[in-house]
């Protein structure tokens, strides 16, 4: 049960980080609420978050397979 939860968290986090990295979704959202000043810092946060969630996904897949 815990293995599936880790895998679900990893996949969900990876999908959200990928959408924010590769589409202007987060840029449009920040501009709409008046927080355009932090757009310069997005790469410093989103790319490591994407790497972290990909790692969690790989860990979840390995635990689900039993290796």
The first five atom37 places (N, CA, C, CB, O) and aatype in JSON, in Angstrom:
{
  "aatype": [20, 20, 20, 20, 20, 20, 20, 20, 20, 20, 20, 20, 20, 20, 20, 20, 20, 20, 20, 20, 20, 20, 20, 20, 20, 20, 20, 20, 20, 20, 20, 20, 20, 20, 20, 20, 20, 20, 20, 20, 20, 20, 20, 20, 20, 20, 20, 20, 20, 20, 20, 20, 20, 20, 20, 20, 20, 20, 20, 20, 20, 20, 20, 20, 20, 20, 20],
  "atom_mask": [
    [1, 1, 1, 1, 1],
    [1, 1, 1, 1, 1],
    [1, 1, 1, 1, 1],
    [1, 1, 1, 1, 1],
    [1, 1, 1, 1, 1],
    [1, 1, 1, 1, 1],
    [1, 1, 1, 1, 1],
    [1, 1, 1, 1, 1],
    [1, 1, 1, 1, 1],
    [1, 1, 1, 1, 1],
    [1, 1, 1, 1, 1],
    [1, 1, 1, 1, 1],
    [1, 1, 1, 1, 1],
    [1, 1, 1, 1, 1],
    [1, 1, 1, 1, 1],
    [1, 1, 1, 1, 1],
    [1, 1, 1, 1, 1],
    [1, 1, 1, 1, 1],
    [1, 1, 1, 1, 1],
    [1, 1, 1, 1, 1],
    [1, 1, 1, 1, 1],
    [1, 1, 1, 1, 1],
    [1, 1, 1, 1, 1],
    [1, 1, 1, 1, 1],
    [1, 1, 1, 1, 1],
    [1, 1, 1, 1, 1],
    [1, 1, 1, 1, 1],
    [1, 1, 1, 1, 1],
    [1, 1, 1, 1, 1],
    [1, 1, 1, 1, 1],
    [1, 1, 1, 1, 1],
    [1, 1, 1, 1, 1],
    [1, 1, 1, 1, 1],
    [1, 1, 1, 1, 1],
    [1, 1, 1, 1, 1],
    [1, 1, 1, 1, 1],
    [1, 1, 1, 1, 1],
    [1, 1, 1, 1, 1],
    [1, 1, 1, 1, 1],
    [1, 1, 1, 1, 1],
    [1, 1, 1, 1, 1],
    [1, 1, 1, 1, 1],
    [1, 1, 1, 1, 1],
    [1, 1, 1, 1, 1],
    [1, 1, 1, 1, 1],
    [1, 1, 1, 1, 1],
    [1, 1, 1, 1, 1],
    [1, 1, 1, 1, 1],
    [1, 1, 1, 1, 1],
    [1, 1, 1, 1, 1],
    [1, 1, 1, 1, 1],
    [1, 1, 1, 1, 1],
    [1, 1, 1, 1, 1],
    [1, 1, 1, 1, 1],
    [1, 1, 1, 1, 1],
    [1, 1, 1, 1, 1],
    [1, 1, 1, 1, 1],
    [1, 1, 1, 1, 1],
    [1, 1, 1, 1, 1],
    [1, 1, 1, 1, 1],
    [1, 1, 1, 1, 1],
    [1, 1, 1, 1, 1],
    [1, 1, 1, 1, 1],
    [1, 1, 1, 1, 1],
    [1, 1, 1, 1, 1],
    [1, 1, 1, 1, 1],
    [1, 1, 1, 1, 1]
  ],
  "atom_positions": [
    [[0.82, -1.19, 0.0], [0.0, 0.0, 0.0], [0.87, 1.26, 0.0], [-0.93, -0.01, 1.2], [0.59, 2.2, -0.74]],
    [[1.91, 1.28, 0.82], [2.78, 2.45, 0.9], [3.55, 2.64, -0.4], [3.75, 2.32, 2.07], [3.84, 3.78, -0.78]],
    [[3.89, 1.53, -1.09], [4.61, 1.64, -2.35], [3.77, 2.35, -3.41], [5.01, 0.25, -2.86], [4.29, 3.17, -4.17]],
    [[2.49, 2.05, -3.45], [1.61, 2.71, -4.41], [1.43, 4.18, -4.08], [0.25, 2.02, -4.46], [1.29, 5.02, -4.98]],
    [[1.44, 4.5, -2.79], [1.29, 5.9, -2.4], [2.54, 6.7, -2.8], [1.05, 6.01, -0.88], [2.41, 7.83, -3.28]],
    [[3.72, 6.14, -2.6], [4.96, 6.8, -3.0], [4.97, 7.0, -4.51], [6.19, 5.99, -2.55], [5.34, 8.07, -4.99]],
    [[4.57, 5.99, -5.24], [4.51, 6.08, -6.7], [3.52, 7.15, -7.13], [4.14, 4.73, -7.31], [3.8, 7.92, -8.05]],
    [[2.36, 7.21, -6.49], [1.36, 8.22, -6.82], [1.85, 9.63, -6.54], [0.09, 7.97, -6.05], [1.61, 10.54, -7.34]],
    [[2.53, 9.82, -5.41], [3.08, 11.14, -5.09], [4.15, 11.53, -6.11], [3.68, 11.15, -3.67], [4.2, 12.68, -6.55]],
    [[4.98, 10.59, -6.48], [6.03, 10.87, -7.46], [5.48, 11.24, -8.81], [6.93, 9.69, -7.6], [5.93, 12.2, -9.43]],
    [[4.5, 10.49, -9.29], [3.91, 10.76, -10.59], [3.16, 12.09, -10.58], [2.97, 9.62, -11.01], [3.27, 12.87, -11.53]],
    [[2.42, 12.35, -9.53], [1.67, 13.61, -9.44], [2.63, 14.8, -9.38], [0.76, 13.6, -8.2], [2.43, 15.79, -10.08]],
    [[3.64, 14.72, -8.55], [4.61, 15.8, -8.45], [5.37, 16.03, -9.75], [5.59, 15.52, -7.34], [5.61, 17.17, -10.14]],
    [[5.74, 14.94, -10.42], [6.42, 15.06, -11.7], [5.54, 15.73, -12.73], [6.86, 13.69, -12.2], [6.01, 16.59, -13.48]],
    [[4.28, 15.36, -12.78], [3.36, 15.95, -13.75], [3.17, 17.45, -13.49], [2.01, 15.24, -13.72], [3.18, 18.25, -14.42]],
    [[2.99, 17.82, -12.24], [2.78, 19.23, -11.91], [4.04, 20.05, -12.2], [2.37, 19.38, -10.44], [3.95, 21.13, -12.77]],
    [[5.2, 19.54, -11.82], [6.45, 20.26, -12.07], [6.72, 20.36, -13.57], [7.61, 19.56, -11.36], [7.22, 21.38, -14.04]],
    [[6.42, 19.31, -14.32], [6.63, 19.34, -15.76], [5.71, 20.35, -16.44], [6.42, 17.96, -16.36], [6.14, 21.06, -17.34]],
    [[4.48, 20.41, -16.01], [3.54, 21.39, -16.59], [4.02, 22.8, -16.3], [2.12, 21.19, -16.03], [3.95, 23.67, -17.17]],
    [[4.51, 23.04, -15.1], [4.98, 24.38, -14.74], [6.31, 24.72, -15.42], [5.13, 24.5, -13.23], [6.58, 25.89, -15.67]],
    [[7.13, 23.72, -15.7], [8.42, 23.98, -16.35], [8.28, 24.2, -17.85], [9.37, 22.82, -16.1], [8.91, 25.1, -18.41]],
    [[7.47, 23.39, -18.5], [7.46, 23.37, -19.95], [6.3, 24.11, -20.58], [7.44, 21.98, -20.41], [6.22, 24.19, -21.81]],
    [[5.42, 24.64, -19.81], [4.33, 25.46, -20.34], [4.29, 26.76, -19.56], [2.96, 24.71, -20.26], [4.8, 26.82, -18.44]],
    [[3.72, 27.78, -20.11], [3.66, 29.05, -19.39], [2.53, 29.12, -18.36], [3.51, 30.18, -20.37], [2.09, 30.22, -18.02]],
    [[2.07, 28.0, -17.88], [0.94, 27.99, -16.94], [1.25, 28.77, -15.67], [0.55, 26.57, -16.59], [0.45, 29.6, -15.23]],
    [[2.4, 28.52, -15.08], [2.76, 29.19, -13.84], [3.07, 30.66, -14.09], [3.95, 28.51, -13.18], [2.77, 31.5, -13.25]],
    [[3.67, 30.98, -15.23], [3.97, 32.37, -15.56], [2.67, 33.17, -15.7], [4.79, 32.46, -16.86], [2.57, 34.29, -15.2]],
    [[1.7, 32.59, -16.38], [0.41, 33.28, -16.53], [-0.3, 33.44, -15.18], [-0.5, 32.51, -17.5], [-0.91, 34.48, -14.92]],
    [[-0.22, 32.43, -14.34], [-0.85, 32.51, -13.03], [-0.19, 33.58, -12.16], [-0.77, 31.16, -12.32], [-0.89, 34.37, -11.52]],
    [[1.12, 33.61, -12.15], [1.82, 34.62, -11.36], [1.57, 36.03, -11.88], [3.31, 34.34, -11.34], [1.42, 36.97, -11.1]],
    [[1.51, 36.17, -13.19], [1.22, 37.49, -13.77], [-0.2, 37.93, -13.44], [1.43, 37.47, -15.29], [-0.45, 39.12, -13.22]],
    [[-1.12, 37.0, -13.39], [-2.51, 37.34, -13.11], [-2.71, 37.82, -11.68], [-3.4, 36.15, -13.38], [-3.57, 38.67, -11.43]],
    [[-1.93, 37.3, -10.75], [-2.09, 37.71, -9.36], [-1.09, 38.79, -8.94], [-1.95, 36.51, -8.45], [-1.06, 39.17, -7.77]],
    [[-0.29, 39.28, -9.87], [0.61, 40.38, -9.59], [1.93, 39.99, -8.97], [-0.06, 41.33, -8.72], [2.57, 40.82, -8.32]],
    [[2.35, 38.77, -9.15], [3.62, 38.31, -8.58], [4.67, 38.05, -9.67], [3.4, 37.04, -7.75], [5.4, 37.06, -9.62]],
    [[4.73, 38.95, -10.64], [5.65, 38.77, -11.76], [7.1, 38.87, -11.35], [5.36, 39.8, -12.82], [7.97, 38.38, -12.07]],
    [[7.39, 39.47, -10.22], [8.78, 39.65, -9.78], [9.47, 38.33, -9.48], [8.82, 40.55, -8.56], [10.7, 38.25, -9.58]],
    [[8.73, 37.29, -9.12], [9.39, 36.03, -8.78], [9.55, 35.09, -9.98], [8.62, 35.33, -7.7], [9.98, 33.95, -9.81]],
    [[9.2, 35.56, -11.16], [9.36, 34.7, -12.34], [10.82, 34.4, -12.65], [8.72, 35.35, -13.55], [11.12, 33.37, -13.24]],
    [[11.72, 35.27, -12.26], [13.14, 35.03, -12.49], [13.69, 33.89, -11.65], [13.93, 36.27, -12.22], [14.71, 33.29, -12.0]],
    [[13.04, 33.57, -10.56], [13.49, 32.53, -9.66], [12.85, 31.17, -9.93], [13.22, 32.93, -8.24], [13.18, 30.19, -9.25]],
    [[11.97, 31.09, -10.89], [11.24, 29.84, -11.13], [12.16, 28.69, -11.52], [10.21, 30.04, -12.21], [11.95, 27.56, -11.09]],
    [[13.18, 28.96, -12.34], [14.08, 27.88, -12.76], [14.87, 27.31, -11.6], [15.03, 28.38, -13.83], [15.19, 26.12, -11.6]],
    [[15.18, 28.13, -10.61], [15.94, 27.66, -9.45], [15.1, 26.74, -8.56], [16.45, 28.85, -8.64], [15.65, 25.96, -7.79]],
    [[13.8, 26.83, -8.67], [12.91, 26.01, -7.84], [12.32, 24.84, -8.62], [11.77, 26.87, -7.27], [12.3, 23.71, -8.14]],
    [[11.84, 25.11, -9.84], [11.11, 24.09, -10.59], [11.99, 22.96, -11.12], [10.4, 24.73, -11.74], [11.58, 21.8, -11.08]],
    [[13.18, 23.27, -11.61], [14.02, 22.2, -12.15], [14.5, 21.23, -11.07], [15.21, 22.8, -12.87], [14.47, 20.02, -11.3]],
    [[14.96, 21.71, -9.9], [15.28, 20.74, -8.84], [14.05, 19.98, -8.35], [15.94, 21.45, -7.68], [14.15, 18.8, -8.0]],
    [[12.89, 20.64, -8.31], [11.67, 19.94, -7.9], [11.32, 18.85, -8.9], [10.49, 20.93, -7.77], [10.91, 17.75, -8.51]],
    [[11.49, 19.13, -10.18], [11.23, 18.12, -11.2], [12.18, 16.94, -11.03], [11.38, 18.71, -12.61], [11.75, 15.79, -11.1]],
    [[13.45, 17.21, -10.8], [14.42, 16.13, -10.58], [14.08, 15.32, -9.34], [15.84, 16.7, -10.46], [14.19, 14.09, -9.35]],
    [[13.68, 15.99, -8.27], [13.31, 15.3, -7.04], [12.11, 14.38, -7.26], [12.99, 16.31, -5.95], [12.13, 13.23, -6.82]],
    [[11.07, 14.87, -7.92], [9.88, 14.05, -8.14], [10.13, 12.92, -9.13], [8.74, 14.93, -8.62], [9.51, 11.86, -9.02]],
    [[11.0, 13.12, -10.1], [11.37, 12.01, -10.99], [12.09, 10.93, -10.18], [12.28, 12.51, -12.16], [11.86, 9.74, -10.39]],
    [[12.96, 11.36, -9.27], [13.63, 10.4, -8.39], [12.66, 9.64, -7.51], [14.65, 11.1, -7.53], [12.8, 8.43, -7.33]],
    [[11.66, 10.33, -6.97], [10.64, 9.66, -6.15], [9.84, 8.68, -6.99], [9.69, 10.7, -5.51], [9.5, 7.59, -6.52]],
    [[9.56, 9.04, -8.23], [8.82, 8.14, -9.13], [9.64, 6.88, -9.42], [8.47, 8.86, -10.45], [9.1, 5.77, -9.39]],
    [[10.92, 7.05, -9.7], [11.78, 5.9, -9.97], [11.87, 5.01, -8.73], [13.2, 6.36, -10.4], [11.81, 3.78, -8.84]],
    [[12.0, 5.61, -7.57], [12.04, 4.85, -6.32], [10.73, 4.09, -6.11], [12.3, 5.79, -5.13], [10.75, 2.92, -5.71]],
    [[9.59, 4.73, -6.37], [8.3, 4.07, -6.23], [8.12, 2.91, -7.18], [7.21, 5.06, -6.44], [7.55, 1.88, -6.82]],
    [[8.61, 3.07, -8.41], [8.51, 1.99, -9.39], [9.39, 0.81, -8.95], [8.93, 2.48, -10.8], [8.98, -0.34, -9.06]],
    [[10.58, 1.11, -8.47], [11.47, 0.04, -8.03], [10.89, -0.69, -6.82], [12.86, 0.6, -7.69], [11.0, -1.92, -6.73]],
    [[10.28, 0.03, -5.88], [9.67, -0.6, -4.72], [8.44, -1.41, -5.11], [9.3, 0.46, -3.68], [8.17, -2.46, -4.52]],
    [[7.69, -0.94, -6.09], [6.5, -1.67, -6.54], [6.88, -2.98, -7.22], [5.67, -0.81, -7.48], [6.15, -3.97, -7.12]],
    [[8.02, -2.97, -7.92], [8.48, -4.2, -8.59], [9.1, -5.18, -7.6], [9.49, -3.86, -9.67], [9.19, -6.37, -7.88]],
    [[9.51, -4.67, -6.45], [10.11, -5.55, -5.46], [11.61, -5.66, -5.54], [9.53, -6.88, -5.59], [12.19, -6.57, -4.94]],
    [[12.26, -4.76, -6.27], [13.72, -4.82, -6.37], [14.37, -3.81, -5.46], [14.17, -4.58, -7.8], [15.59, -3.71, -5.41]]
  ]
}
